[in-house]
Amino acid sequence: MTDLTIAELAQVLDPPLTEHQLRQLVTLTGLKPSGKRRTGRAGRPQPTYDATELLKLHAVLAPFLGISDA
């Protein structure tokens, strides 16, 4: 996979997590951004994260977060 922003990751996760939940997960685990991406709008570039790492983390934690795909 590639590097994605929190907003992009929230759109592809199944079962879903909100952007807020993903930010909390990143903060809790201490996961560092792998890069930055400009959005085309004014403001700071958005941090990107290794999608593979977050997908693995999501798969492990989903049962403990009370979410499931069933």
PyRosetta script that sets phi, psi and omega in degrees:
from pyrosetta import init, pose_from_sequence

init()
pose = pose_from_sequence("MTDLTIAELAQVLDPPLTEHQLRQLVTLTGLKPSGKRRTGRAGRPQPTYDATELLKLHAVLAPFLGISDA")
pose.set_psi(1, -161.1)
pose.set_omega(1, -174.2)
pose.set_phi(2, -136.4)
pose.set_psi(2, -175.3)
pose.set_omega(2, 175.5)
pose.set_phi(3, -84.4)
pose.set_psi(3, 134.8)
pose.set_omega(3, -179.3)
pose.set_phi(4, -132.1)
pose.set_psi(4, 155.2)
pose.set_omega(4, 174.2)
pose.set_phi(5, -80.3)
pose.set_psi(5, 167.8)
pose.set_omega(5, 177.5)
pose.set_phi(6, -58.1)
pose.set_psi(6, -43.2)
pose.set_omega(6, -179.3)
pose.set_phi(7, -61.6)
pose.set_psi(7, -41.7)
pose.set_omega(7, 179.4)
pose.set_phi(8, -67.7)
pose.set_psi(8, -40.7)
pose.set_omega(8, 178.3)
pose.set_phi(9, -63.4)
pose.set_psi(9, -39.0)
pose.set_omega(9, -179.8)
pose.set_phi(10, -61.8)
pose.set_psi(10, -28.7)
pose.set_omega(10, -179.3)
pose.set_phi(11, -78.8)
pose.set_psi(11, -22.7)
pose.set_omega(11, -175.1)
pose.set_phi(12, -104.5)
pose.set_psi(12, -12.8)
pose.set_omega(12, -177.7)
pose.set_phi(13, -71.3)
pose.set_psi(13, 138.8)
pose.set_omega(13, 176.5)
pose.set_phi(14, -141.2)
pose.set_psi(14, 113.4)
pose.set_omega(14, 3.0)
pose.set_phi(15, -68.9)
pose.set_psi(15, 153.0)
pose.set_omega(15, -172.0)
pose.set_phi(16, -72.8)
pose.set_psi(16, 153.5)
pose.set_omega(16, 168.2)
pose.set_phi(17, -128.7)
pose.set_psi(17, 150.9)
pose.set_omega(17, 176.5)
pose.set_phi(18, -78.6)
pose.set_psi(18, 165.5)
pose.set_omega(18, 176.1)
pose.set_phi(19, -60.6)
pose.set_psi(19, -39.3)
pose.set_omega(19, 179.0)
pose.set_phi(20, -61.0)
pose.set_psi(20, -45.6)
pose.set_omega(20, 178.5)
pose.set_phi(21, -62.4)
pose.set_psi(21, -40.2)
pose.set_omega(21, 178.9)
pose.set_phi(22, -65.4)
pose.set_psi(22, -41.1)
pose.set_omega(22, 177.8)
pose.set_phi(23, -61.6)
pose.set_psi(23, -41.9)
pose.set_omega(23, 177.9)
pose.set_phi(24, -62.9)
pose.set_psi(24, -40.8)
pose.set_omega(24, 178.9)
pose.set_phi(25, -62.7)
pose.set_psi(25, -43.9)
pose.set_omega(25, 178.7)
pose.set_phi(26, -63.3)
pose.set_psi(26, -43.7)
pose.set_omega(26, 179.6)
pose.set_phi(27, -64.6)
pose.set_psi(27, -46.2)
pose.set_omega(27, -178.5)
pose.set_phi(28, -60.7)
pose.set_psi(28, -40.5)
pose.set_omega(28, -176.8)
pose.set_phi(29, -87.1)
pose.set_psi(29, -12.7)
pose.set_omega(29, -179.3)
pose.set_phi(30, 74.7)
pose.set_psi(30, 19.2)
pose.set_omega(30, 179.8)
pose.set_phi(31, -64.9)
pose.set_psi(31, 128.0)
pose.set_omega(31, -178.3)
pose.set_phi(32, -93.3)
pose.set_psi(32, 146.2)
pose.set_omega(32, 176.4)
pose.set_phi(33, -60.9)
pose.set_psi(33, 146.9)
pose.set_omega(33, 178.0)
pose.set_phi(34, -96.6)
pose.set_psi(34, -7.2)
pose.set_omega(34, 179.4)
pose.set_phi(35, 179.4)
pose.set_psi(35, -168.1)
pose.set_omega(35, 178.1)
pose.set_phi(36, -139.6)
pose.set_psi(36, 150.1)
pose.set_omega(36, 178.8)
pose.set_phi(37, -136.5)
pose.set_psi(37, 133.0)
pose.set_omega(37, 174.5)
pose.set_phi(38, -75.4)
pose.set_psi(38, 142.5)
pose.set_omega(38, -177.2)
pose.set_phi(39, -97.8)
pose.set_psi(39, -11.1)
pose.set_omega(39, -176.5)
pose.set_phi(40, 92.2)
pose.set_psi(40, -3.3)
pose.set_omega(40, 176.8)
pose.set_phi(41, -112.5)
pose.set_psi(41, 165.3)
pose.set_omega(41, 178.3)
pose.set_phi(42, -64.5)
pose.set_psi(42, 148.0)
pose.set_omega(42, 178.4)
pose.set_phi(43, 121.5)
pose.set_psi(43, -173.3)
pose.set_omega(43, -177.6)
pose.set_phi(44, -75.9)
pose.set_psi(44, 150.5)
pose.set_omega(44, 172.6)
pose.set_phi(45, -64.2)
pose.set_psi(45, 148.6)
pose.set_omega(45, -179.8)
pose.set_phi(46, -83.9)
pose.set_psi(46, 136.5)
pose.set_omega(46, 176.1)
pose.set_phi(47, -67.9)
pose.set_psi(47, 146.3)
pose.set_omega(47, 174.8)
pose.set_phi(48, -115.7)
pose.set_psi(48, 154.2)
pose.set_omega(48, -178.1)
pose.set_phi(49, -129.5)
pose.set_psi(49, 152.6)
pose.set_omega(49, 176.6)
pose.set_phi(50, -64.6)
pose.set_psi(50, 111.6)
pose.set_omega(50, -175.6)
pose.set_phi(51, -61.8)
pose.set_psi(51, -36.5)
pose.set_omega(51, -179.3)
pose.set_phi(52, -61.2)
pose.set_psi(52, -43.8)
pose.set_omega(52, 179.0)
pose.set_phi(53, -61.8)
pose.set_psi(53, -45.8)
pose.set_omega(53, -178.3)
pose.set_phi(54, -70.2)
pose.set_psi(54, -32.9)
pose.set_omega(54, 177.0)
pose.set_phi(55, -66.4)
pose.set_psi(55, -39.8)
pose.set_omega(55, 176.9)
pose.set_phi(56, -65.3)
pose.set_psi(56, -44.8)
pose.set_omega(56, 178.9)
pose.set_phi(57, -61.6)
pose.set_psi(57, -42.9)
pose.set_omega(57, 178.5)
pose.set_phi(58, -60.7)
pose.set_psi(58, -43.7)
pose.set_omega(58, -179.4)
pose.set_phi(59, -61.8)
pose.set_psi(59, -38.0)
pose.set_omega(59, -179.4)
pose.set_phi(60, -74.4)
pose.set_psi(60, -40.3)
pose.set_omega(60, -173.8)
pose.set_phi(61, -87.5)
pose.set_psi(61, -20.1)
pose.set_omega(61, -175.5)
pose.set_phi(62, -51.2)
pose.set_psi(62, -45.8)
pose.set_omega(62, 179.7)
pose.set_phi(63, -62.2)
pose.set_psi(63, -30.8)
pose.set_omega(63, -178.7)
pose.set_phi(64, -81.3)
pose.set_psi(64, -18.9)
pose.set_omega(64, -179.8)
pose.set_phi(65, -89.1)
pose.set_psi(65, -1.3)
pose.set_omega(65, 178.6)
pose.set_phi(66, 77.8)
pose.set_psi(66, 22.0)
pose.set_omega(66, 177.7)
pose.set_phi(67, -115.9)
pose.set_psi(67, 148.8)
pose.set_omega(67, 176.4)
pose.set_phi(68, -152.9)
pose.set_psi(68, 163.8)
pose.set_omega(68, -179.9)
pose.set_phi(69, -93.3)
pose.set_psi(69, 3.5)
pose.set_omega(69, -179.8)
pose.set_phi(70, -95.3)
pose.dump_pdb("model.pdb")
